[in-house]
Amino acid sequence: MNEEYIGKTCPYCKTAIQAGEEVRICGLCRMPHHLACWEENQGCTTFGCTEIQHDV
């Protein structure tokens, strides 16, 4: 995980990202999410962002 995201607020669960947590960064708006939050929502939760989860 990139250290620059520690302390940032996940827009889905509204809690801070802690050291050691898995993070997913939106490819469109660059907003960090907890990986579990990204997966539960199936993509970015930032208002107006249209990024969705793609299974590869």
PQR file of N, CA, C, O and H, with PARSE charges and radii, in Angstrom:
ATOM      1  N   MET A   1       0.837  -1.184   0.000 -0.4000 1.5000
ATOM      2  CA  MET A   1       0.000   0.000   0.000 -0.0000 2.0000
ATOM      3  C   MET A   1       0.881   1.247   0.000  0.5500 1.7000
ATOM      4  O   MET A   1       1.934   1.287   0.637 -0.5500 1.4000
ATOM      5  N   ASN A   2       0.433   2.235  -0.713 -0.4000 1.5000
ATOM      6  CA  ASN A   2       1.155   3.495  -0.767 -0.0000 2.0000
ATOM      7  C   ASN A   2       0.887   4.288   0.506  0.5500 1.7000
ATOM      8  O   ASN A   2      -0.266   4.502   0.881 -0.5500 1.4000
ATOM      9  H   ASN A   2      -0.422   2.202  -1.230  0.4000 1.0000
ATOM     10  N   GLU A   3       1.948   4.718   1.163 -0.4000 1.5000
ATOM     11  CA  GLU A   3       1.840   5.436   2.439 -0.0000 2.0000
ATOM     12  C   GLU A   3       1.019   6.722   2.334  0.5500 1.7000
ATOM     13  O   GLU A   3       0.477   7.182   3.340 -0.5500 1.4000
ATOM     14  H   GLU A   3       2.884   4.543   0.858  0.4000 1.0000
ATOM     15  N   GLU A   4       0.915   7.304   1.154 -0.4000 1.5000
ATOM     16  CA  GLU A   4       0.200   8.577   1.013 -0.0000 2.0000
ATOM     17  C   GLU A   4      -1.302   8.461   1.289  0.5500 1.7000
ATOM     18  O   GLU A   4      -1.967   9.478   1.490 -0.5500 1.4000
ATOM     19  H   GLU A   4       1.355   6.930   0.337  0.4000 1.0000
ATOM     20  N   TYR A   5      -1.849   7.237   1.302 -0.4000 1.5000
ATOM     21  CA  TYR A   5      -3.279   7.053   1.531 -0.0000 2.0000
ATOM     22  C   TYR A   5      -3.636   6.804   2.989  0.5500 1.7000
ATOM     23  O   TYR A   5      -4.816   6.811   3.340 -0.5500 1.4000
ATOM     24  H   TYR A   5      -1.309   6.411   1.139  0.4000 1.0000
ATOM     25  N   ILE A   6      -2.645   6.586   3.844 -0.4000 1.5000
ATOM     26  CA  ILE A   6      -2.911   6.384   5.264 -0.0000 2.0000
ATOM     27  C   ILE A   6      -3.553   7.651   5.839  0.5500 1.7000
ATOM     28  O   ILE A   6      -3.046   8.759   5.663 -0.5500 1.4000
ATOM     29  H   ILE A   6      -1.687   6.581   3.559  0.4000 1.0000
ATOM     30  N   GLY A   7      -4.662   7.461   6.517 -0.4000 1.5000
ATOM     31  CA  GLY A   7      -5.373   8.587   7.120 -0.0000 2.0000
ATOM     32  C   GLY A   7      -6.444   9.195   6.235  0.5500 1.7000
ATOM     33  O   GLY A   7      -7.279   9.959   6.719 -0.5500 1.4000
ATOM     34  H   GLY A   7      -5.073   6.561   6.660  0.4000 1.0000
ATOM     35  N   LYS A   8      -6.437   8.871   4.934 -0.4000 1.5000
ATOM     36  CA  LYS A   8      -7.485   9.359   4.037 -0.0000 2.0000
ATOM     37  C   LYS A   8      -8.783   8.643   4.371  0.5500 1.7000
ATOM     38  O   LYS A   8      -8.760   7.495   4.813 -0.5500 1.4000
ATOM     39  H   LYS A   8      -5.758   8.251   4.541  0.4000 1.0000
ATOM     40  N   THR A   9      -9.896   9.297   4.170 -0.4000 1.5000
ATOM     41  CA  THR A   9     -11.202   8.713   4.487 -0.0000 2.0000
ATOM     42  C   THR A   9     -11.763   7.966   3.286  0.5500 1.7000
ATOM     43  O   THR A   9     -11.852   8.512   2.187 -0.5500 1.4000
ATOM     44  H   THR A   9      -9.914  10.230   3.811  0.4000 1.0000
ATOM     45  N   CYS A  10     -12.136   6.728   3.505 -0.4000 1.5000
ATOM     46  CA  CYS A  10     -12.802   5.927   2.477 -0.0000 2.0000
ATOM     47  C   CYS A  10     -14.208   6.515   2.277  0.5500 1.7000
ATOM     48  O   CYS A  10     -14.938   6.672   3.256 -0.5500 1.4000
ATOM     49  H   CYS A  10     -12.064   6.284   4.398  0.4000 1.0000
ATOM     50  N   PRO A  11     -14.606   6.840   1.051 -0.5600 1.5000
ATOM     51  CA  PRO A  11     -15.911   7.447   0.836  0.2800 2.0000
ATOM     52  C   PRO A  11     -17.083   6.488   1.041  0.5500 1.7000
ATOM     53  O   PRO A  11     -18.228   6.928   1.142 -0.5500 1.4000
ATOM     54  N   TYR A  12     -16.813   5.198   1.104 -0.4000 1.5000
ATOM     55  CA  TYR A  12     -17.893   4.216   1.274 -0.0000 2.0000
ATOM     56  C   TYR A  12     -18.255   4.029   2.745  0.5500 1.7000
ATOM     57  O   TYR A  12     -19.418   4.157   3.126 -0.5500 1.4000
ATOM     58  H   TYR A  12     -15.883   4.841   1.022  0.4000 1.0000
ATOM     59  N   CYS A  13     -17.252   3.725   3.565 -0.4000 1.5000
ATOM     60  CA  CYS A  13     -17.528   3.442   4.983 -0.0000 2.0000
ATOM     61  C   CYS A  13     -17.268   4.647   5.889  0.5500 1.7000
ATOM     62  O   CYS A  13     -17.593   4.622   7.076 -0.5500 1.4000
ATOM     63  H   CYS A  13     -16.307   3.621   3.255  0.4000 1.0000
ATOM     64  N   LYS A  14     -16.688   5.690   5.325 -0.4000 1.5000
ATOM     65  CA  LYS A  14     -16.425   6.943   6.053 -0.0000 2.0000
ATOM     66  C   LYS A  14     -15.433   6.779   7.200  0.5500 1.7000
ATOM     67  O   LYS A  14     -15.474   7.545   8.163 -0.5500 1.4000
ATOM     68  H   LYS A  14     -16.424   5.711   4.360  0.4000 1.0000
ATOM     69  N   THR A  15     -14.537   5.784   7.111 -0.4000 1.5000
ATOM     70  CA  THR A  15     -13.495   5.618   8.126 -0.0000 2.0000
ATOM     71  C   THR A  15     -12.127   5.786   7.477  0.5500 1.7000
ATOM     72  O   THR A  15     -11.974   5.626   6.266 -0.5500 1.4000
ATOM     73  H   THR A  15     -14.504   5.161   6.329  0.4000 1.0000
ATOM     74  N   ALA A  16     -11.148   6.109   8.295 -0.4000 1.5000
ATOM     75  CA  ALA A  16      -9.799   6.354   7.797 -0.0000 2.0000
ATOM     76  C   ALA A  16      -9.126   5.062   7.363  0.5500 1.7000
ATOM     77  O   ALA A  16      -9.337   4.003   7.953 -0.5500 1.4000
ATOM     78  H   ALA A  16     -11.273   6.239   9.278  0.4000 1.0000
ATOM     79  N   ILE A  17      -8.326   5.169   6.339 -0.4000 1.5000
ATOM     80  CA  ILE A  17      -7.506   4.052   5.876 -0.0000 2.0000
ATOM     81  C   ILE A  17      -6.297   3.953   6.795  0.5500 1.7000
ATOM     82  O   ILE A  17      -5.581   4.930   7.016 -0.5500 1.4000
ATOM     83  H   ILE A  17      -8.154   6.029   5.860  0.4000 1.0000
ATOM     84  N   GLN A  18      -6.087   2.757   7.325 -0.4000 1.5000
ATOM     85  CA  GLN A  18      -5.012   2.518   8.286 -0.0000 2.0000
ATOM     86  C   GLN A  18      -3.841   1.803   7.607  0.5500 1.7000
ATOM     87  O   GLN A  18      -4.009   1.155   6.574 -0.5500 1.4000
ATOM     88  H   GLN A  18      -6.668   1.964   7.145  0.4000 1.0000
ATOM     89  N   ALA A  19      -2.676   1.928   8.195 -0.4000 1.5000
ATOM     90  CA  ALA A  19      -1.493   1.226   7.693 -0.0000 2.0000
ATOM     91  C   ALA A  19      -1.769  -0.273   7.661  0.5500 1.7000
ATOM     92  O   ALA A  19      -2.330  -0.827   8.607 -0.5500 1.4000
ATOM     93  H   ALA A  19      -2.539   2.454   9.035  0.4000 1.0000
ATOM     94  N   GLY A  20      -1.379  -0.918   6.587 -0.4000 1.5000
ATOM     95  CA  GLY A  20      -1.542  -2.355   6.449 -0.0000 2.0000
ATOM     96  C   GLY A  20      -2.848  -2.793   5.808  0.5500 1.7000
ATOM     97  O   GLY A  20      -3.002  -3.970   5.480 -0.5500 1.4000
ATOM     98  H   GLY A  20      -0.923  -0.468   5.819  0.4000 1.0000
ATOM     99  N   GLU A  21      -3.791  -1.881   5.621 -0.4000 1.5000
ATOM    100  CA  GLU A  21      -5.063  -2.243   4.987 -0.0000 2.0000
ATOM    101  C   GLU A  21      -4.909  -2.252   3.467  0.5500 1.7000
ATOM    102  O   GLU A  21      -4.171  -1.447   2.898 -0.5500 1.4000
ATOM    103  H   GLU A  21      -3.666  -0.925   5.887  0.4000 1.0000
ATOM    104  N   GLU A  22      -5.617  -3.173   2.824 -0.4000 1.5000
ATOM    105  CA  GLU A  22      -5.597  -3.220   1.368 -0.0000 2.0000
ATOM    106  C   GLU A  22      -6.464  -2.091   0.829  0.5500 1.7000
ATOM    107  O   GLU A  22      -7.560  -1.837   1.329 -0.5500 1.4000
ATOM    108  H   GLU A  22      -6.216  -3.826   3.286  0.4000 1.0000
ATOM    109  N   VAL A  23      -5.955  -1.419  -0.200 -0.4000 1.5000
ATOM    110  CA  VAL A  23      -6.620  -0.245  -0.745 -0.0000 2.0000
ATOM    111  C   VAL A  23      -6.778  -0.395  -2.252  0.5500 1.7000
ATOM    112  O   VAL A  23      -5.921  -0.965  -2.927 -0.5500 1.4000
ATOM    113  H   VAL A  23      -5.064  -1.625  -0.606  0.4000 1.0000
ATOM    114  N   ARG A  24      -7.883   0.125  -2.767 -0.4000 1.5000
ATOM    115  CA  ARG A  24      -8.106   0.196  -4.214 -0.0000 2.0000
ATOM    116  C   ARG A  24      -8.236   1.669  -4.569  0.5500 1.7000
ATOM    117  O   ARG A  24      -9.010   2.393  -3.944 -0.5500 1.4000
ATOM    118  H   ARG A  24      -8.579   0.589  -2.219  0.4000 1.0000
ATOM    119  N   ILE A  25      -7.485   2.116  -5.565 -0.4000 1.5000
ATOM    120  CA  ILE A  25      -7.514   3.498  -6.009 -0.0000 2.0000
ATOM    121  C   ILE A  25      -8.343   3.568  -7.288  0.5500 1.7000
ATOM    122  O   ILE A  25      -8.089   2.824  -8.235 -0.5500 1.4000
ATOM    123  H   ILE A  25      -6.856   1.527  -6.073  0.4000 1.0000
ATOM    124  N   CYS A  26      -9.311   4.441  -7.319 -0.4000 1.5000
ATOM    125  CA  CYS A  26     -10.155   4.590  -8.501 -0.0000 2.0000
ATOM    126  C   CYS A  26      -9.310   5.056  -9.676  0.5500 1.7000
ATOM    127  O   CYS A  26      -8.517   5.990  -9.550 -0.5500 1.4000
ATOM    128  H   CYS A  26      -9.517   5.046  -6.550  0.4000 1.0000
ATOM    129  N   GLY A  27      -9.481   4.409 -10.807 -0.4000 1.5000
ATOM    130  CA  GLY A  27      -8.741   4.758 -12.002 -0.0000 2.0000
ATOM    131  C   GLY A  27      -9.181   6.070 -12.635  0.5500 1.7000
ATOM    132  O   GLY A  27      -8.439   6.662 -13.419 -0.5500 1.4000
ATOM    133  H   GLY A  27     -10.125   3.651 -10.910  0.4000 1.0000
ATOM    134  N   LEU A  28     -10.384   6.527 -12.299 -0.4000 1.5000
ATOM    135  CA  LEU A  28     -10.872   7.781 -12.876 -0.0000 2.0000
ATOM    136  C   LEU A  28     -10.634   8.983 -11.969  0.5500 1.7000
ATOM    137  O   LEU A  28     -10.039   9.975 -12.389 -0.5500 1.4000
ATOM    138  H   LEU A  28     -10.987   6.046 -11.662  0.4000 1.0000
ATOM    139  N   CYS A  29     -11.100   8.893 -10.725 -0.4000 1.5000
ATOM    140  CA  CYS A  29     -11.021  10.071  -9.841 -0.0000 2.0000
ATOM    141  C   CYS A  29      -9.878   9.983  -8.833  0.5500 1.7000
ATOM    142  O   CYS A  29      -9.625  10.938  -8.099 -0.5500 1.4000
ATOM    143  H   CYS A  29     -11.583   8.087 -10.384  0.4000 1.0000
ATOM    144  N   ARG A  30      -9.179   8.831  -8.792 -0.4000 1.5000
ATOM    145  CA  ARG A  30      -8.022   8.619  -7.919 -0.0000 2.0000
ATOM    146  C   ARG A  30      -8.367   8.598  -6.428  0.5500 1.7000
ATOM    147  O   ARG A  30      -7.476   8.779  -5.598 -0.5500 1.4000
ATOM    148  H   ARG A  30      -9.385   8.055  -9.388  0.4000 1.0000
ATOM    149  N   MET A  31      -9.626   8.383  -6.069 -0.4000 1.5000
ATOM    150  CA  MET A  31     -10.050   8.322  -4.679 -0.0000 2.0000
ATOM    151  C   MET A  31      -9.723   6.945  -4.104  0.5500 1.7000
ATOM    152  O   MET A  31     -10.096   5.929  -4.691 -0.5500 1.4000
ATOM    153  H   MET A  31     -10.350   8.236  -6.744  0.4000 1.0000
ATOM    154  N   PRO A  32      -9.028   6.898  -2.957 -0.5600 1.5000
ATOM    155  CA  PRO A  32      -8.723   5.606  -2.341  0.2800 2.0000
ATOM    156  C   PRO A  32      -9.936   5.052  -1.582  0.5500 1.7000
ATOM    157  O   PRO A  32     -10.679   5.798  -0.944 -0.5500 1.4000
ATOM    158  N   HIS A  33     -10.116   3.746  -1.664 -0.4000 1.5000
ATOM    159  CA  HIS A  33     -11.164   3.017  -0.953 -0.0000 2.0000
ATOM    160  C   HIS A  33     -10.503   1.824  -0.268  0.5500 1.7000
ATOM    161  O   HIS A  33      -9.486   1.321  -0.747 -0.5500 1.4000
ATOM    162  H   HIS A  33      -9.513   3.140  -2.182  0.4000 1.0000
ATOM    163  N   HIS A  34     -11.070   1.369   0.841 -0.4000 1.5000
ATOM    164  CA  HIS A  34     -10.676   0.064   1.368 -0.0000 2.0000
ATOM    165  C   HIS A  34     -11.039  -0.948   0.276  0.5500 1.7000
ATOM    166  O   HIS A  34     -12.070  -0.800  -0.380 -0.5500 1.4000
ATOM    167  H   HIS A  34     -11.896   1.777   1.230  0.4000 1.0000
ATOM    168  N   LEU A  35     -10.225  -1.949   0.079 -0.4000 1.5000
ATOM    169  CA  LEU A  35     -10.501  -2.952  -0.941 -0.0000 2.0000
ATOM    170  C   LEU A  35     -11.868  -3.600  -0.715  0.5500 1.7000
ATOM    171  O   LEU A  35     -12.626  -3.792  -1.665 -0.5500 1.4000
ATOM    172  H   LEU A  35      -9.387  -2.069   0.612  0.4000 1.0000
ATOM    173  N   ALA A  36     -12.184  -3.935   0.527 -0.4000 1.5000
ATOM    174  CA  ALA A  36     -13.475  -4.571   0.831 -0.0000 2.0000
ATOM    175  C   ALA A  36     -14.644  -3.642   0.486  0.5500 1.7000
ATOM    176  O   ALA A  36     -15.682  -4.103   0.013 -0.5500 1.4000
ATOM    177  H   ALA A  36     -11.569  -3.779   1.300  0.4000 1.0000
ATOM    178  N   CYS A  37     -14.479  -2.350   0.719 -0.4000 1.5000
ATOM    179  CA  CYS A  37     -15.538  -1.386   0.394 -0.0000 2.0000
ATOM    180  C   CYS A  37     -15.728  -1.290  -1.109  0.5500 1.7000
ATOM    181  O   CYS A  37     -16.856  -1.257  -1.600 -0.5500 1.4000
ATOM    182  H   CYS A  37     -13.636  -1.976   1.104  0.4000 1.0000
ATOM    183  N   TRP A  38     -14.614  -1.245  -1.841 -0.4000 1.5000
ATOM    184  CA  TRP A  38     -14.674  -1.201  -3.307 -0.0000 2.0000
ATOM    185  C   TRP A  38     -15.421  -2.428  -3.836  0.5500 1.7000
ATOM    186  O   TRP A  38     -16.287  -2.311  -4.703 -0.5500 1.4000
ATOM    187  H   TRP A  38     -13.697  -1.272  -1.442  0.4000 1.0000
ATOM    188  N   GLU A  39     -15.077  -3.602  -3.306 -0.4000 1.5000
ATOM    189  CA  GLU A  39     -15.702  -4.838  -3.769 -0.0000 2.0000
ATOM    190  C   GLU A  39     -17.183  -4.892  -3.403  0.5500 1.7000
ATOM    191  O   GLU A  39     -18.007  -5.305  -4.219 -0.5500 1.4000
ATOM    192  H   GLU A  39     -14.373  -3.697  -2.602  0.4000 1.0000
ATOM    193  N   GLU A  40     -17.525  -4.481  -2.187 -0.4000 1.5000
ATOM    194  CA  GLU A  40     -18.925  -4.502  -1.764 -0.0000 2.0000
ATOM    195  C   GLU A  40     -19.783  -3.575  -2.623  0.5500 1.7000
ATOM    196  O   GLU A  40     -20.913  -3.919  -2.970 -0.5500 1.4000
ATOM    197  H   GLU A  40     -16.855  -4.145  -1.525  0.4000 1.0000
ATOM    198  N   ASN A  41     -19.255  -2.411  -2.965 -0.4000 1.5000
ATOM    199  CA  ASN A  41     -19.997  -1.452  -3.780 -0.0000 2.0000
ATOM    200  C   ASN A  41     -19.870  -1.741  -5.277  0.5500 1.7000
ATOM    201  O   ASN A  41     -20.602  -1.165  -6.082 -0.5500 1.4000
ATOM    202  H   ASN A  41     -18.337  -2.132  -2.683  0.4000 1.0000
ATOM    203  N   GLN A  42     -18.962  -2.612  -5.647 -0.4000 1.5000
ATOM    204  CA  GLN A  42     -18.662  -2.961  -7.030 -0.0000 2.0000
ATOM    205  C   GLN A  42     -18.131  -1.768  -7.820  0.5500 1.7000
ATOM    206  O   GLN A  42     -18.445  -1.598  -8.998 -0.5500 1.4000
ATOM    207  H   GLN A  42     -18.367  -3.080  -4.994  0.4000 1.0000
ATOM    208  N   GLY A  43     -17.328  -0.953  -7.157 -0.4000 1.5000
ATOM    209  CA  GLY A  43     -16.685   0.164  -7.833 -0.0000 2.0000
ATOM    210  C   GLY A  43     -16.579   1.380  -6.941  0.5500 1.7000
ATOM    211  O   GLY A  43     -16.779   1.311  -5.729 -0.5500 1.4000
ATOM    212  H   GLY A  43     -17.073  -1.091  -6.201  0.4000 1.0000
ATOM    213  N   CYS A  44     -16.263   2.487  -7.566 -0.4000 1.5000
ATOM    214  CA  CYS A  44     -16.055   3.739  -6.849 -0.0000 2.0000
ATOM    215  C   CYS A  44     -17.358   4.251  -6.241  0.5500 1.7000
ATOM    216  O   CYS A  44     -18.432   4.098  -6.821 -0.5500 1.4000
ATOM    217  H   CYS A  44     -16.101   2.544  -8.551  0.4000 1.0000
ATOM    218  N   THR A  45     -17.246   4.852  -5.081 -0.4000 1.5000
ATOM    219  CA  THR A  45     -18.421   5.396  -4.401 -0.0000 2.0000
ATOM    220  C   THR A  45     -18.418   6.921  -4.374  0.5500 1.7000
ATOM    221  O   THR A  45     -19.270   7.532  -3.729 -0.5500 1.4000
ATOM    222  H   THR A  45     -16.373   4.976  -4.609  0.4000 1.0000
ATOM    223  N   THR A  46     -17.467   7.536  -5.069 -0.4000 1.5000
ATOM    224  CA  THR A  46     -17.410   8.993  -5.113 -0.0000 2.0000
ATOM    225  C   THR A  46     -18.560   9.520  -5.961  0.5500 1.7000
ATOM    226  O   THR A  46     -18.761   9.069  -7.089 -0.5500 1.4000
ATOM    227  H   THR A  46     -16.775   7.040  -5.592  0.4000 1.0000
ATOM    228  N   PHE A  47     -19.313  10.469  -5.425 -0.4000 1.5000
ATOM    229  CA  PHE A  47     -20.469  11.026  -6.130 -0.0000 2.0000
ATOM    230  C   PHE A  47     -20.063  11.536  -7.506  0.5500 1.7000
ATOM    231  O   PHE A  47     -19.137  12.337  -7.630 -0.5500 1.4000
ATOM    232  H   PHE A  47     -19.150  10.836  -4.509  0.4000 1.0000
ATOM    233  N   GLY A  48     -20.750  11.075  -8.524 -0.4000 1.5000
ATOM    234  CA  GLY A  48     -20.499  11.516  -9.886 -0.0000 2.0000
ATOM    235  C   GLY A  48     -19.470  10.703 -10.645  0.5500 1.7000
ATOM    236  O   GLY A  48     -19.378  10.821 -11.867 -0.5500 1.4000
ATOM    237  H   GLY A  48     -21.503  10.425  -8.423  0.4000 1.0000
ATOM    238  N   CYS A  49     -18.695   9.884  -9.958 -0.4000 1.5000
ATOM    239  CA  CYS A  49     -17.696   9.057 -10.629 -0.0000 2.0000
ATOM    240  C   CYS A  49     -18.388   7.829 -11.216  0.5500 1.7000
ATOM    241  O   CYS A  49     -19.275   7.251 -10.588 -0.5500 1.4000
ATOM    242  H   CYS A  49     -18.769   9.787  -8.965  0.4000 1.0000
ATOM    243  N   THR A  50     -17.986   7.439 -12.408 -0.4000 1.5000
ATOM    244  CA  THR A  50     -18.637   6.324 -13.096 -0.0000 2.0000
ATOM    245  C   THR A  50     -17.787   5.063 -13.152  0.5500 1.7000
ATOM    246  O   THR A  50     -18.136   4.122 -13.865 -0.5500 1.4000
ATOM    247  H   THR A  50     -17.266   7.909 -12.918  0.4000 1.0000
ATOM    248  N   GLU A  51     -16.678   5.023 -12.415 -0.4000 1.5000
ATOM    249  CA  GLU A  51     -15.807   3.849 -12.413 -0.0000 2.0000
ATOM    250  C   GLU A  51     -16.533   2.680 -11.761  0.5500 1.7000
ATOM    251  O   GLU A  51     -17.120   2.828 -10.690 -0.5500 1.4000
ATOM    252  H   GLU A  51     -16.395   5.788 -11.836  0.4000 1.0000
ATOM    253  N   ILE A  52     -16.492   1.506 -12.416 -0.4000 1.5000
ATOM    254  CA  ILE A  52     -17.077   0.308 -11.846 -0.0000 2.0000
ATOM    255  C   ILE A  52     -16.012  -0.763 -11.738  0.5500 1.7000
ATOM    256  O   ILE A  52     -14.974  -0.696 -12.397 -0.5500 1.4000
ATOM    257  H   ILE A  52     -16.015   1.386 -13.287  0.4000 1.0000
ATOM    258  N   GLN A  53     -16.279  -1.747 -10.903 -0.4000 1.5000
ATOM    259  CA  GLN A  53     -15.325  -2.842 -10.704 -0.0000 2.0000
ATOM    260  C   GLN A  53     -15.307  -3.718 -11.942  0.5500 1.7000
ATOM    261  O   GLN A  53     -16.353  -4.075 -12.484 -0.5500 1.4000
ATOM    262  H   GLN A  53     -17.122  -1.801 -10.368  0.4000 1.0000
ATOM    263  N   HIS A  54     -14.108  -4.058 -12.378 -0.4000 1.5000
ATOM    264  CA  HIS A  54     -13.949  -4.975 -13.485 -0.0000 2.0000
ATOM    265  C   HIS A  54     -13.221  -6.194 -12.966  0.5500 1.7000
ATOM    266  O   HIS A  54     -12.129  -6.079 -12.409 -0.5500 1.4000
ATOM    267  H   HIS A  54     -13.258  -3.768 -11.937  0.4000 1.0000
ATOM    268  N   ASP A  55     -13.814  -7.357 -13.143 -0.4000 1.5000
ATOM    269  CA  ASP A  55     -13.148  -8.594 -12.742 -0.0000 2.0000
ATOM    270  C   ASP A  55     -12.206  -9.008 -13.858  0.5500 1.7000
ATOM    271  O   ASP A  55     -12.610  -9.109 -15.017 -0.5500 1.4000
ATOM    272  H   ASP A  55     -14.701  -7.451 -13.595  0.4000 1.0000
ATOM    273  N   VAL A  56     -10.946  -9.247 -13.507 -0.4000 1.5000
ATOM    274  CA  VAL A  56      -9.961  -9.654 -14.511 -0.0000 2.0000
ATOM    275  C   VAL A  56      -9.470 -11.040 -14.244  0.5500 1.7000
ATOM    276  O   VAL A  56      -8.634 -11.553 -14.988 -0.5500 1.4000
ATOM    277  H   VAL A  56     -10.617  -9.164 -12.566  0.4000 1.0000
TER
END
